[in-house]
């Protein structure tokens, strides 16, 4: 009697950073055998997310995900990380979900399983042929996490492993508010002291000068940290955080960021006004917002056409440091491509366009995040100034958006290393587990 051979599924590394590729391989299958590889993750909100691809084993009974093409499922083609970036809520889940890691001190645990045949549903109702678990981390070993609650500032500082000192990065997210730490934790894993900031308590910013004073104070907190090289601090922002980044670089008199990264942002921001007043202007522009056929909110028209009045835009001619803009041309939340074109025009007129680098990704949307983060074309969103709950259309197509996230992250890290590290070729902390 022939001996039954048990399929073996391996995922290497079993523990890795979220931007680190893994290798998934299945062996001990019959030759030319159809199989489905399936990934499953339970979020911190207790929702289940999944992705799956269809494969056929080779003549030696093996499937190598990094080399073999998926014939169907949530992704197709040879996609080493398709089991992560094509994740979506399992059927029957709540609508409008977005997968975000809030506790960066614990891993994102992913179960990867192999099933007979090409399966598209009922994964949990049938036994897998083989399974393996992998952990995905935002914090590398040795990274320190420190709460900041001082001088009216709420944030978190992440410090890389090693003797230091290190370059610093102030990290700001968008208009959803709250303290979002995962990108900062990942930046620290790559050798930057990074400070995640919860800055949207705009009720306390009654004047423009109070706003500038607050962000100067925030910048000084990270700049004066003993593990930070004081003249090597940059700023990174997404969406509204990108607009704040530009505002700081242009108007804050007591700080000098070494470089700035702006992801999916705009310079359309009235000068000389407070946050509270900006949100009042935004309320007036809500008439330009529209709904698509599925009642999802589209905001991109709110700042179109791009104003010609310089008082309604950040004075880009005042920018004195290298600036990287990262945008997707299917951004349905904000007119970022049009904004980038106008920013380039303003900087050419001012003679500082040599400081500008622009990356525009075809069919990418608004939420350009670290690599392999699942794509969300739309998700639930609470409008900060009105507290209204809506489904926001962010835009993007899954595969091009995933490619944009992977490519832009590599370029963002290279940009930060070039401008923040005293010697870019010097030894950097190893960003692997």
N, C-alpha and C positions, 0 to 999 in steps of 0.2 A: 504493500500500500504506500502510495506516495505521501511524503511528509508535508503537512501544511506549512507554508511559509508565511510568517506574520509581516505585514507591511511595516516599515519603519519611517516615521516622519521626524525630521530634524529642523529646528529653527535656530540659527546661529547669527549673532550671539544670543544667548538666552536672556541677557540683560544688556541693554544698550541705551544710548541717548536717543531722543525722539527724532533727531536729524541724522541718525546713523543708519545706514542700510543694513538689513538683515538678509540672510540666505535661507530660503525654504527649499527643502529637498525631500522627496518621497521615493523610497526604493522597496525592493522585494515585491513588486507587482508583476502580474503576468504581462508579457509583451503586448503592446498596442491596446492597453486596457483603459477604458474611459473612467475618469475620476474627477470629483469636484473637491477643490480646496476651499475651505470656508474659514473666515475669521470672525470671532465674536468677542465683544467687549461690553461690560456693564459700566455705565458712566457713574459718576458720583451722585447724579440725580436718580439712579436706579433704572435708567432706561437702557435697553439693549441696542447695540449697533452691530452691523454685520457687513461683510463683503464676501464675494465668492467668484471663483474663476473655474472654467472647464478646461481640463487637460486630458491628453492621451499619452500614456507611458511610451517610452522608446522601446527599441528591440531588446534592451536589457532590463526592461521593467522599471525604469526610473523616470521621475519627473523632476526637473530642475527649474524652479520658477524664474530665476534670473536669466535663463536662456530660452526656455520653451514658451511658446505663445499660448495664451488663454484663448479658447475658441468661443467664449461667451461668458455670461455672468454680469457682474457689475463693472467689469473692465475686460478689454481684449488686448491681444498682443503680448509681447515679451515685456512684462512690467514687474520688476523685482519688488516694488513696494505697493502694487495695486491692491493687495489685501488690507492696506491701511488707508490710502488716500481715497479709495472708492467706497469706504464705509458709509452706510446709511442706516436710519432707524429700522428695526425689524418691522415687518407688517403688523398693523394694529397698534402701533405706537402713537403717542400724542403727536399732534401736528406742530410744526414750526420749531423743531428742536435744533439746538446747536451744541456740538461737543466741545467742551472747554475744560481744562484741568485747573481746578482751583486749589487743591492741596498738592503743591509741588514737592512736598517731602515724602510722598508716596508715589509708586509707579502707576502707569497705565498698563493694566494687565490684559493681555490679548491671548485668547485660546484659539489655536489654529488646528483644524481637523480635516481629515480626508474621508470622503464618502464615495461609495460605489456609484458609478454612472454619473450622469450630468443632472444635478438636482437644483431646483430653484426655490423650494419651500420645504417646511417641515423638518428643518435640520435637527431641532431638539427632540423630535419624536422618533428618531431612528439612531441606532448606535453607529458611531464612526468606525472606520477601519483602523485609524490611528490618530493620535492627538499629541500636541505639544503646547507648552505655555511659554510666552516671552514677556518680559517686562520692558517697558519704554519709560525712560526717565528724562525729566527736564534738568534735574540737579545731578551733576557728576559727583563722585565721592570726594569728600573734603570741602565742598562748597558750603560756606556758612550763610545762614539766613538770619537777618537781624531786623526786628521791628523798629520802625521809626515813628515816634509820637512826640514831636518836640516843636515848639514855636509855631503851633497851629498847622503843622505838616503831618500828614498821614501817608506812610509809605513803607517799603521794605527794601533793605539793601542786601544784595548777594555778593559775597566775596569769594574769589577763586581760591583753590588750594595753592599753597606755596608761600614763599617769603614776601613777595611783593616788593615795592608797591606796583600797582597796576594802573592802566588807563581806566577812566570812568565813563559810564554812559547813563544819562538820565532817560528813562523809558516811560512813554505815555501812550495810553490807548485812547479810544474815541469817546463819542457822546453817550455811550451806554453807561458810563460812570463806574464807580467801584474800584477796588484794588485788584488789578489783574497782574499776576506775578510770573506766569510761565515763560514769557519771552525773556524777562530779566534773568530768571534762573538759568535759562539756556545760554544767554550771553555770558554769564559768570562761568559757565562750564567751558566756555571758549576763551577765558582769560581776561574778562573785563569786569571790574566792579560795577555792578548795575543796580540802579535804584528804580523800582516800580513805584509809581506815584498815583494816589487817588486825589485828583485835583478839582473835581467838579462840584465842590461846595461853593458854587458861584454866588450864593446869597451873601456870602461874607465879603465879596469883592464889589464894593459899592462904586468905586471909581477906577478909571484906567490905571492910574498910578498905583493904587492898591494891588491891582492884578500884577503889574510889573514887579512891584516890591515883593510880592509873594513868590513869584518864580525866580527872582534873584536870590531869595532866601533858600529856596529849594536847591538851586544850583550850588550855592555855597556849602550846603550840608554835604553833598557828595564830594565837592571839590576839596573840602577841608578834612575829609576822612583820612586818617593816618595811612591807610593802605592805598591811597589814590595819588597818582602823579598829578600835581595840581594844575599844570598847564596842558594836560592831556585828557580833557573831558569833552565828550560829545553829547549830542541829543538825538534821540530816536522817537518818532511819533507816528501813529497811524490815525487817519481820518481827522477828527477834531484835534487829536494830539499832534498831528502834523502841522495844522494851522497854528497851534500854540508854539510849536518848535520854531516856525518861521517868525512869529511875533517876538519871541525871546531873542532870536538872533539879530533881528532888525532894531529892536527898541530898548532892550535891557542894557543900561549903560555900565553897570558894574561887573558884567560877566563877558567872557569871550570864549564861546564854544569853539573847540578845535575843528569840528565838522558836524554836519547835521544830516540825518536820514529822514525823509518824509515819505511815508507810504500812504497812498490813496488819500491825499490831502489837497487843500486849495489855499490860495493866498487871498481869496475873497473874504475879507474880514474888516469891518469898519475900523478906521484908525481912531485912537483917542477915546474909545468907549470901554466900559466894563463888560465882564461876562454877562451880567444880568441884562445889560442893554443889548448885547449881541443876540441873546435869546429872544428879546422883544422884537428885534428886527426880523429874526427868523420866523416868529409867529406871523408877522405881516406878510412874509413871502410864502406862507403855506398855501396861498391860492394857486401857486404854480405846481404844487405837489399833485400827483395823479395816481390813479389805481390802474393796475393791469386787469386782464379779464378774470383773474383769480382773486381780485380784491387785495393784492399786495401793493404796498406803498412804494412809489418811485419819487425820490427827492432830487434827482440830478438836475432837473429843470429849474430848481429854485435859485440857482446862481447864474442861469443863462438868460440872455447873453452875458458873457463876462463883462463887468462894468468897465467903462472907460474913465470914470471919475477916480483919480488916484486916491481920494479920501476913503474909498470903499475897498481898498486893497492894501495888503502889507507892502511897504516900500522896499521892493526887492533890491533896489540899488544900494541899500544899506547893509546887505549881507556881505560879510567879510571873511567867510570861511567856506571850505568846500561843501557843496550841497548835492546830495543824491536824492532824486525823485524816483519813486517806484509806483507805476500805475498799471491798471488793466483797462483795455479799451472797451470792455463790456461792463464797466462800472455803472450800475443803475442807481446808486445811492448818491453819488456826487460827481460833478463834471470835472473829473481830475485831469483828463487828457487835455481838454480845452484850457484848464487852469495852467497846466505845465507849459503849454504853448505860449500863453500870455506871460508867464513868469520868465520864460526864455527871452521874449521880446523886451520886457522891462529891463532885464539884466544886460542884454546887448546894448540897449540905449544908455545904460549907466556905465558900461565898460567893465562889468564884473562877470560876464557870462563865461569866462574861462574857469570859474569856480563851479559851474553847473554840469552835472551828469544826469541824464534822464533815461530811465528804462521803461519801455512801454510794452506790455505783453498782450498779444492778440487773444481775444476770447477769455481773458481773465477778468474777474469781478473785483469787488471792493475789498473783501476780507482776505488780503494777501498775508498769510500767516507762515510760521515755520514749516519746513518740509513735512509732507505726508499727513498734515492735518486734513481731515475730510472736508470736502467742498460743500458749502451751503449756499445754494442760489438764493434762498430766502429763509428767514427765521423770525421767531418772535422778538420783539424789541419794545422797550418802554421809552417813550419820548421824555427826556429829562425835564424839560420846562413845563410840560403839561401832564406828565405821568400817564399819558394815554398808552395803552397796550395795542400794538399793531403788528402785522406781519410785514417786515421790511424786505424789499427785493434788493439783494446785493449784486446780482448779476454773475456772469461767468459760466463757462461750460466745464464739466468735471475734469476731463483729461487736460485741456490747455491750462486750466487754473492750477492743477497739480504741478504741471511742468513749470509754470511761472513761480510757484512757491519754492520749488527746489532750486531753480536757477537764481532767483532774486536773493534767496538767503545766502547762497555762496558768494554772491557779489556784494551783499551788505557786509558780511564778515570781512571780505577782502578790503572793502572801502574803509571800514573801521580800523583794521590792522594797519593799513597804509598811512592813515592820518593820525592815529592815536598812539601806536607803538613807537617809541623812540627809534627803534631799528626793526623794521618789519621782518627782517630775516633772523632776528634773535629768537631764542627758544621760547615758544609759547606753551602754555599748559596743554597737555594732551586731552582732547575732548572725547574720550572714549571710556567706557566702563570696563 
